[in-house]
Amino acid sequence: MTEKVIVAGVGMTKFAKPGQSDSYVEMGARAVADALADAGLDYSDVQQAYAGYVYGDSTCGQNVLYQVGMTGIPVVNVNNNCSTGSSALFLARQAVEAGVVDCALAVGFEQMQAGALADVWTDRPSPFETFNAETARLVDAEGVPFALKYFGGAGLSHMQKYGATLEDLARIRAKASRHAINNPRALFRTALTVEDVLDSPTIWDGVMTRLMACPPTCGGAAAIIVSEKFARKHGIDPKVEIAAQSMTTDTPSTFEAGDMMQIVGYDMTRAAAREVSEKSGIGIEDVDVVELHDCFAHNEMITYEGLGLCPEGGAQKFIADGDNTYGGKFVTNPSGGLLSKGHPLGATGLAQCFELTRQLRGTAEQTQVKGARIALQHNLGLGGACVVTLYKAA
């Protein structure tokens, strides 16, 4: 027997540029306090906590949580690169679903530095050694930072196979900006046209402009996960349920396919999406709203296909038909996504949970997707892990 898993409370700080945010301690603690208040619970009700961050020392999670309370509960620090926040959520959900605890907390935070991502520890093997070697074999992008090279290369692969264009990627970025206008927690809230995106500085000729990449960002987000019986006991609205969740990691196809789309996790995404559909009995076609990992416009484009929102090779038509926005088949990233909302690595997965919980509660205000009942979350970390979560409204 497994317990039904309820999202009892969520919290999220407004995201900020590096150097313009509070410390990770303040951002993480504020997100936790807001999630507890949203659930109507005290920190003493929490039985286990999972704290996610990428850039920080080994017990930053305790440092954050001790600002909220010191109750002696287990605190597990989590790092899975850009999928860290949803990895913390995965562990909290798993503990509750298995009946190990009735109330678990997942928190993610990041205090980032300006500039492109880079290796921190250069005196030891990089976890990206094999990824870098295969990428160097597949693409020629001298001087392009590694993350931009990975995802730009994946977009280039899609262009070469299916005929997508730089304009298609610009339409994705412009769509993100239109959505972010209505999200007060988003970092960038200025509407962009396709021309604005195409005219921004070129990072990789014919492949990427600056506005197609998400910015380094600081922020915090948290979620309180409880069992259905705990929710009843404490008078918590069981409106939002995690119907299914899957975490996948790389398989041999990542390096054997000879395709940058696989290097950046396309097969992980496809496998995780299929698994949540099989577990829940809910088809992807039944989803109303999606928050997916658009660290680059290129990744949003290939993820449409990886998740099954459109057929393989169908992203260009999906974009042209407006099926990725309000009035289309799936509203993708109504928050503005990572491209406009920002991407504080450890917080991103829980920020997605925050957004989708509000959508299913019907409290998303100006970003609300009318009648949203089924929501899909996709959070990807290279190196690698992909977490896909399916939520449904009671």
C-alpha positions as CSV (number, residue, x, y, z in Angstrom):
1,M,0.0,0.0,0.0
2,T,1.2,3.5,-0.8
3,E,0.0,6.8,0.6
4,K,-1.6,9.4,-1.5
5,V,0.8,12.4,-1.6
6,I,-0.5,15.9,-1.2
7,V,1.2,19.2,-1.8
8,A,0.2,21.0,1.4
9,G,2.1,24.3,1.0
10,V,4.5,26.1,-1.3
11,G,6.7,29.2,-1.0
12,M,9.0,31.1,-3.3
13,T,11.1,34.2,-3.2
14,K,11.3,36.7,-6.0
15,F,14.3,35.8,-8.1
16,A,17.2,38.3,-8.5
17,K,20.4,38.8,-10.3
18,P,23.7,37.8,-8.7
19,G,24.9,40.5,-6.3
20,Q,21.3,41.9,-5.9
21,S,19.8,39.2,-3.8
22,D,19.8,38.4,-0.1
23,S,22.0,35.6,1.1
24,Y,21.1,31.9,0.4
25,V,20.3,31.6,4.1
26,E,17.7,34.3,4.0
27,M,16.2,33.3,0.7
28,G,15.9,29.6,1.7
29,A,14.5,30.3,5.2
30,R,11.9,32.8,3.7
31,A,10.7,30.2,1.2
32,V,10.3,27.6,4.0
33,A,8.5,30.0,6.2
34,D,6.1,30.9,3.4
35,A,5.5,27.2,2.5
36,L,4.7,26.4,6.2
37,A,2.3,29.4,6.4
38,D,0.7,28.3,3.1
39,A,0.1,24.9,4.6
40,G,-1.0,26.2,8.0
41,L,1.7,24.2,9.8
42,D,4.6,24.8,12.2
43,Y,8.2,23.6,11.5
44,S,7.7,21.2,14.4
45,D,5.2,19.3,12.2
46,V,7.9,18.5,9.7
47,Q,9.5,15.0,10.2
48,Q,12.2,15.0,7.5
49,A,13.7,17.7,5.3
50,Y,15.6,17.7,2.0
51,A,17.6,20.8,1.1
52,G,18.8,21.3,-2.5
53,Y,21.6,23.6,-3.8
54,V,24.5,23.3,-6.2
55,Y,27.0,25.9,-5.2
56,G,27.6,25.7,-1.5
57,D,29.4,23.9,1.3
58,S,28.1,20.5,2.6
59,T,25.6,21.5,5.3
60,C,24.1,24.7,3.8
61,G,20.7,23.0,4.2
62,Q,21.1,22.9,8.0
63,N,22.2,26.5,8.0
64,V,19.0,27.5,6.2
65,L,16.7,25.3,8.2
66,Y,18.1,26.3,11.6
67,Q,16.8,29.8,10.9
68,V,13.3,28.3,10.9
69,G,13.7,25.8,13.7
70,M,16.0,23.3,15.4
71,T,14.0,20.2,16.0
72,G,16.6,17.5,15.5
73,I,14.9,16.0,12.4
74,P,16.9,14.4,9.6
75,V,18.1,17.0,7.1
76,V,19.5,15.6,3.8
77,N,21.6,17.9,1.5
78,V,20.9,17.2,-2.2
79,N,22.9,18.1,-5.3
80,N,21.9,16.9,-8.8
81,N,22.9,20.0,-10.8
82,C,20.0,21.8,-12.4
83,S,17.5,19.1,-11.4
84,T,18.5,19.5,-7.7
85,G,15.2,21.1,-6.5
86,S,13.0,18.4,-8.1
87,S,15.4,15.8,-6.7
88,A,14.7,17.1,-3.2
89,L,11.0,17.0,-4.1
90,F,11.4,13.4,-5.3
91,L,12.9,12.3,-2.0
92,A,10.3,14.1,0.1
93,R,7.5,12.6,-2.0
94,Q,9.0,9.1,-1.8
95,A,9.3,9.3,2.0
96,V,5.6,10.2,2.3
97,E,4.4,7.8,-0.3
98,A,6.2,4.9,1.3
99,G,4.7,5.8,4.7
100,V,8.1,6.5,6.3
101,V,6.8,10.0,7.4
102,D,3.6,11.9,7.1
103,C,5.1,15.4,6.6
104,A,8.3,16.2,4.6
105,L,9.8,19.4,3.5
106,A,11.7,20.1,0.3
107,V,13.6,23.3,0.0
108,G,15.9,24.6,-2.8
109,F,18.1,27.7,-2.9
110,E,21.0,29.2,-4.8
111,Q,23.2,32.2,-4.4
112,M,24.9,32.3,-7.8
113,Q,27.8,34.3,-9.3
114,A,27.5,36.3,-12.5
115,G,28.6,34.8,-15.8
116,A,28.4,31.5,-17.5
117,L,28.6,28.3,-15.5
118,A,32.0,26.8,-15.1
119,D,33.8,24.0,-13.2
120,V,34.6,25.0,-9.6
121,W,36.9,22.1,-8.7
122,T,39.7,22.0,-11.3
123,D,42.2,19.8,-9.3
124,R,40.1,16.6,-9.9
125,P,38.2,14.8,-12.6
126,S,35.1,16.7,-13.9
127,P,31.8,14.8,-14.0
128,F,31.5,16.2,-17.5
129,E,34.7,14.6,-18.9
130,T,32.8,12.1,-21.1
131,F,30.1,14.7,-22.0
132,N,32.9,17.2,-23.0
133,A,34.7,14.6,-25.1
134,E,31.6,13.6,-27.1
135,T,30.5,17.2,-27.5
136,A,34.0,18.1,-28.9
137,R,33.6,15.3,-31.4
138,L,30.1,16.3,-32.5
139,V,30.2,20.1,-32.7
140,D,32.7,22.9,-33.5
141,A,32.1,25.8,-31.2
142,E,35.5,27.1,-30.1
143,G,35.2,29.6,-27.3
144,V,31.5,29.0,-26.5
145,P,31.0,28.2,-22.7
146,F,30.2,24.5,-22.1
147,A,26.5,24.7,-21.2
148,L,25.8,26.9,-24.2
149,K,27.8,24.5,-26.4
150,Y,25.8,21.5,-25.1
151,F,22.3,23.0,-25.6
152,G,23.2,25.0,-28.6
153,G,24.5,21.9,-30.2
154,A,21.3,20.0,-29.3
155,G,19.3,22.8,-31.0
156,L,21.6,22.7,-34.0
157,S,21.0,18.9,-34.2
158,H,17.3,19.5,-34.3
159,M,17.6,22.1,-36.9
160,Q,19.6,19.8,-39.1
161,K,17.3,16.9,-38.7
162,Y,13.9,18.6,-38.9
163,G,14.4,22.0,-40.4
164,A,13.7,24.2,-37.4
165,T,15.2,27.7,-37.6
166,L,16.6,30.5,-35.4
167,E,13.3,32.2,-35.8
168,D,11.5,29.3,-34.2
169,L,13.8,29.6,-31.2
170,A,13.2,33.3,-31.1
171,R,9.4,32.7,-31.0
172,I,9.9,30.5,-27.9
173,R,11.9,33.2,-26.2
174,A,9.3,35.9,-27.1
175,K,6.5,33.7,-25.8
176,A,8.4,33.3,-22.5
177,S,8.6,37.1,-22.1
178,R,4.9,37.6,-22.8
179,H,4.1,35.1,-20.0
180,A,6.5,36.7,-17.6
181,I,4.9,40.1,-17.8
182,N,2.1,38.7,-15.6
183,N,4.4,37.0,-13.0
184,P,5.5,39.4,-10.3
185,R,8.2,36.9,-9.1
186,A,9.9,36.7,-12.5
187,L,13.3,38.3,-13.0
188,F,12.7,39.8,-16.5
189,R,9.2,41.2,-17.2
190,T,9.8,43.1,-20.4
191,A,8.0,41.9,-23.5
192,L,10.3,40.9,-26.3
193,T,9.5,40.5,-30.0
194,V,11.0,37.9,-32.3
195,E,13.2,40.6,-33.8
196,D,14.4,41.7,-30.3
197,V,15.6,38.2,-29.7
198,L,17.3,37.8,-33.1
199,D,18.9,41.2,-32.8
200,S,20.5,40.5,-29.4
201,P,24.2,39.8,-29.4
202,T,25.3,36.6,-31.2
203,I,26.8,33.9,-29.0
204,W,27.1,31.2,-31.7
205,D,26.5,32.3,-35.3
206,G,23.4,30.7,-36.7
207,V,22.7,28.9,-33.5
208,M,22.1,31.1,-30.5
209,T,21.7,34.8,-29.5
210,R,22.2,36.0,-25.9
211,L,18.4,36.3,-25.2
212,M,17.9,32.6,-26.0
213,A,19.9,31.7,-22.8
214,C,18.6,31.9,-19.3
215,P,20.4,34.2,-16.8
216,P,22.3,33.2,-13.7
217,T,19.8,33.9,-10.9
218,C,19.5,33.8,-7.1
219,G,16.4,32.6,-5.2
220,G,14.7,30.1,-3.0
221,A,11.6,27.9,-3.2
222,A,10.0,25.2,-0.9
223,A,7.2,22.7,-0.7
224,I,5.5,20.8,2.2
225,I,4.6,17.3,1.2
226,V,2.1,15.3,3.3
227,S,0.0,12.2,3.3
228,E,-3.7,12.3,2.8
229,K,-4.4,11.2,6.4
230,F,-2.1,13.9,7.7
231,A,-3.9,16.5,5.5
232,R,-7.3,15.4,6.9
233,K,-6.0,15.5,10.5
234,H,-4.6,19.0,10.1
235,G,-7.4,20.5,8.0
236,I,-5.2,20.9,5.0
237,D,-6.9,21.2,1.6
238,P,-6.0,18.1,-0.4
239,K,-6.6,20.0,-3.7
240,V,-3.2,19.2,-5.3
241,E,-1.9,15.6,-5.5
242,I,1.3,14.3,-6.9
243,A,-0.2,11.6,-9.1
244,A,3.1,10.2,-10.4
245,Q,6.8,11.1,-10.5
246,S,9.9,9.7,-12.2
247,M,13.6,10.3,-12.0
248,T,15.8,9.0,-14.8
249,T,19.5,9.1,-15.4
250,D,21.6,8.6,-18.5
251,T,21.6,5.3,-20.4
252,P,24.2,4.2,-23.0
253,S,22.3,6.1,-25.7
254,T,23.6,9.4,-24.3
255,F,27.0,8.7,-25.7
256,E,26.3,6.1,-28.3
257,A,23.7,7.9,-30.4
258,G,26.2,10.5,-31.8
259,D,23.6,13.2,-31.3
260,M,23.7,16.3,-29.1
261,M,20.0,15.9,-28.3
262,Q,20.9,12.8,-26.4
263,I,23.9,14.4,-24.7
264,V,21.5,17.0,-23.1
265,G,19.0,14.4,-21.9
266,Y,16.4,13.9,-24.6
267,D,16.2,10.1,-23.8
268,M,16.0,10.8,-20.1
269,T,13.1,13.1,-20.7
270,R,11.3,10.7,-23.0
271,A,11.7,7.8,-20.5
272,A,10.5,9.8,-17.5
273,A,7.5,11.2,-19.3
274,R,6.4,7.7,-20.4
275,E,6.9,6.4,-16.9
276,V,4.7,9.0,-15.2
277,S,2.0,8.5,-17.8
278,E,2.1,4.7,-17.2
279,K,2.1,5.1,-13.4
280,S,-0.8,7.6,-13.3
281,G,-2.9,6.3,-16.1
282,I,-3.1,9.8,-17.4
283,G,-2.1,10.5,-21.0
284,I,0.2,13.4,-21.9
285,E,-2.7,14.7,-24.1
286,D,-4.7,15.2,-20.9
287,V,-2.2,17.8,-19.5
288,D,-3.4,21.4,-19.3
289,V,-0.3,23.2,-18.1
290,V,3.5,22.5,-18.2
291,E,6.5,24.0,-16.5
292,L,9.5,22.6,-18.4
293,H,13.3,23.1,-18.2
294,D,13.9,25.9,-20.7
295,C,17.4,26.8,-19.7
296,F,17.8,27.6,-23.4
297,A,15.1,28.1,-26.0
298,H,16.8,25.1,-27.7
299,N,16.0,22.8,-24.8
300,E,12.4,24.0,-24.7
301,M,12.1,23.1,-28.4
302,I,13.4,19.6,-28.1
303,T,11.6,19.0,-24.8
304,Y,8.2,19.5,-26.5
305,E,9.0,16.3,-28.4
306,G,10.7,14.5,-25.6
307,L,7.7,14.9,-23.3
308,G,5.3,13.9,-26.1
309,L,3.6,17.3,-26.4
310,C,4.0,16.9,-30.1
311,P,5.5,14.2,-32.4
312,E,9.2,13.9,-33.0
313,G,10.1,16.5,-35.6
314,G,6.8,18.4,-34.9
315,A,8.2,21.2,-32.7
316,Q,8.3,23.8,-35.5
317,K,4.6,23.3,-36.3
318,F,3.8,23.2,-32.6
319,I,5.4,26.6,-32.2
320,A,3.8,28.1,-35.3
321,D,0.3,26.9,-34.3
322,G,0.6,28.5,-30.9
323,D,0.1,25.2,-29.1
324,N,2.7,26.2,-26.5
325,T,0.7,29.2,-25.1
326,Y,-2.7,30.3,-23.9
327,G,-5.4,29.2,-26.3
328,G,-3.2,26.3,-27.6
329,K,-3.0,22.6,-26.6
330,F,-0.6,23.1,-23.7
331,V,0.3,26.3,-21.9
332,T,4.1,25.9,-21.4
333,N,5.9,27.9,-18.8
334,P,3.1,30.4,-17.9
335,S,5.5,31.6,-15.2
336,G,7.9,32.8,-17.9
337,G,10.1,29.8,-17.4
338,L,13.8,29.8,-16.7
339,L,14.3,32.1,-19.7
340,S,12.4,35.0,-18.0
341,K,11.7,33.9,-14.5
342,G,15.3,33.0,-13.9
343,H,17.2,29.8,-13.0
344,P,18.7,29.6,-9.4
345,L,19.8,26.0,-9.9
346,G,18.8,24.5,-6.6
347,A,15.5,26.3,-6.4
348,T,14.3,25.8,-10.0
349,G,12.5,22.5,-9.5
350,L,10.7,23.7,-6.4
351,A,9.8,27.0,-8.1
352,Q,8.1,24.9,-10.8
353,C,6.2,23.0,-8.1
354,F,5.2,26.4,-6.7
355,E,3.9,27.6,-10.0
356,L,1.9,24.4,-10.9
357,T,0.4,24.1,-7.4
358,R,-1.0,27.5,-7.7
359,Q,-2.3,26.7,-11.2
360,L,-4.2,23.7,-10.0
361,R,-5.6,25.6,-7.0
362,G,-6.8,28.3,-9.4
363,T,-4.8,30.9,-7.5
364,A,-2.3,31.8,-10.2
365,E,-3.9,35.2,-10.8
366,Q,-2.8,36.8,-14.1
367,T,-0.9,33.7,-15.2
368,Q,-3.8,31.3,-14.5
369,V,-4.6,28.7,-17.1
370,K,-8.4,28.5,-17.2
371,G,-9.7,25.2,-15.9
372,A,-6.3,23.6,-15.3
373,R,-6.7,20.1,-13.8
374,I,-3.6,18.3,-14.8
375,A,-0.1,19.7,-14.7
376,L,3.3,18.4,-15.8
377,Q,6.7,19.4,-14.5
378,H,10.1,18.7,-16.2
379,N,13.4,19.5,-14.6
380,L,16.7,18.4,-16.1
381,G,20.2,18.3,-14.8
382,L,23.2,17.4,-17.0
383,G,25.5,14.8,-15.6
384,G,22.7,13.7,-15.3
385,A,19.2,13.4,-14.0
386,C,15.7,14.2,-15.2
387,V,12.7,14.5,-12.9
388,V,9.2,14.6,-14.4
389,T,6.3,15.1,-12.0
390,L,2.6,14.8,-12.8
391,Y,0.1,16.7,-10.6
392,K,-3.7,16.5,-10.6
393,A,-6.4,18.6,-8.9
394,A,-8.9,16.9,-6.7
